Amino acid sequence: MTSANRKCSAVTGSARKIKDNVADWHNLMLRWEKLNEVGFCVAANIVNIKLSRNKQQQLVDESSSSSSSSSPPALELQDECSKLHDIVVKMVAIVTKMEHLMTSQRGIRELEEFQFGPEGRTSPLFHTWSTEQFESSSGFLWEAFSQELKLKQAVLQEVAHTTDPDLDMVFLSCWLHQPYTPPQTRQNLEALLLETGHRPL
């Protein structure tokens, strides 16, 4: 057995749970990013359909012809809104799983306080972090994605109903740039991965 295998097999108990939680954080954030990319394309489609429909309506008003030509864009708009709704539902599921990870991390910290007293474990489970630091990082990530989810839900509610093209651009920009998940969230994840050995130091 190699030293790497011995080190891997030695990861049990709280350390194993924390390491698994960090891997789950990584996977959930990857899934979120993929959904965010797809959601942006769908939201952009909604905005483009609305712009196209508005132009058609202007032409109809000018020519005073039948407005039946606006029916296909309306159906297409409804279809894209359903797609965006499905994406947000999947994002809700991801944030719910993130909350479970945060709760799990809190449970590990409370267990260690019970086992070792209020000061917790005297030596770190991995390199330098205390169990409390893992809980703090999980809480930071969960809070960031919870706020971002609220923004996504607001965009979902409003993007199909706005009549102001400038506001549409604001919604698209907010969806794409995710103001509640700044670069610190990615740095936080990388720190977790480094600390638990998922990334080499």
N, C-alpha and C positions, 0 to 999 in steps of 0.2 A: 504494500500500500504506500502510495506517495504521500509526501507531506501535505500536498493540496487536498488529497482525498481525506486525510485525517482531519484537516481543518474543516472541510465541508461536512464530514460526518459528525464532528463535534458540535455543530450548530443545532442546538435543541432548545426546547422550552421557550422562554421569552424571546431569545435571540432568533430562533426559527420563525416565530410568529411575526416579529418585526421585519425580518428579511422578506417574508412572504407578503406582508402588507406593502412594503416599498415596491416590490415587483408589481403588485396590483395597482398602486398609484401610477406607475409608469405606463402600464397597459391601458388604464382608464384615460389617462391624459392623451395617449396616442389616439384612442377611439374618439375622444372629444375633438381633437384637431381634424380628424377626417370628416366628422359630422359638420364641423364648422366650415370646412371648405365646400362641402356639398351644399350646405345651407346657404352659403353666400351666393352660389350659382343660382339656386332656386329663388332666393330673394331678388337677385338681379333680374331674373326672368319675370317675376311679378311686376317689378318696376317698368321693365320694357314693354310688357303687355299693356299696362296702364297707359303708358305714353302713346303706344300705337293706337289704343282704343280712343284716346282723347283726340288724336289727329283724325281718325276716321269719323268721329262724331262731329268734328269741325267741318269736315268735308260734307257730311250728311246735312248739317245745318245750312251750309252754304248752298247746296244743290236742292234742298228740301225733298230729297228722295226718301225711300223707305229706310227705316233704321234696323231692318232685320240683319244687316251685315255685321252688327255689333254682337250678335249672339255667339258666334264661334270664339271670339276673344274672351267673352264672359265665361264660357265653359273651360277654356284654357286657363284662365285666371283661377277659377275654382280648383282645377286640378293641381296647379302649382301651389296654391294655398294649402291644400291637403298634404302635399309633399312636405312643405315647410312645417306643418303641424306634426307630422310623423317624426321629423328630425328633432323637433323640440321635445317630443315625448321620450325619444331615446336619450336626449340630454338630461331630462329629469331622472331617468333610470340611472345614468352615470353618476349624477350628483348624489342620489340616494345611496349608491354603493360607496361613494367617497365619504359620506356621513358615517356609514358603518365602519369604514377603516379608521376614521377619527375616534369613534366610540371604542373600537377595539384597542387602539393605542392608549386611550385614557384608562381602559381596564387593565392593561399591562402595567401602567404606571401605578395605579392603585394597588394592584397585587404586590408589586415590589415594595411599596410603602408598608403594606401589611407584613411582608416577609422580613424586611430589613430595617423598618422604622421610618420616621418622617424624612430622614436624609436620603433614603433609598439605597441602592446598591453602591458600594464603595469603589468598585472598579467597573469601567465601562464594558458593555457587552461586545462592542466592536473595536473601534479605534479610540475615539475621545468623547463621543456624545453620551450624555445621560439619557435615561428613559424619558425624562421630562422634556428634553430637547426634541425627541422624536414626536412626542405628543404636541408640542408647540408647532412644529413644522406641519404636521397633519392638520392641525387647526387652521393654520395660515392658508394652506392649499384649499381646504374645504370652504373656508369663508370666501376666498377669491372666486371659486367656481360657483358658489351659491349666488353671489352678486351678479356674476356674468350670466347665469341662467335667468335671473329676473329680467336682465336687459333683453335677452333673447325672447323671452315671453312677451315683453312689451313690444318688441319689433314685430313679432308674429301677430299681435292683436291689431297693430296700427298700419303696417306697411301696405295692405291692400285697400285701405280706406282713405289714405291721405290724398289730397288734391294738389298739394304743393310739391313740385318736382325737387325743390331744394331740400325739403324735409325728407323726401325719398332718399336723396344722396346722403343725408345725415344718418338715416337708418342703415343704409348699406355700409357706410364707413364704420359705424358702431359695431355692426355684425363682424366685419372683416378684422378690425384692429383690436377688438376685445379689450376695452380699457380697464376692466376689472381683473384681467389676468396679465399683469405687466411682466417684463423680463424676469423679475424676482421670483415668479412662480416656477419658471424653468430652472433658474439657479437653485431654488430650494429643492426641486426634484433631483437635480444633479448632485447636490450635497448629500441627500439621502442615499442615492445610488453609490456614491463614493464611500460613505461611512459604512454601509452594509456590505461592501465588497462586490456589488453588482458591476461597478466600474473600477478598473485598476487605478490605484493611487499614482 
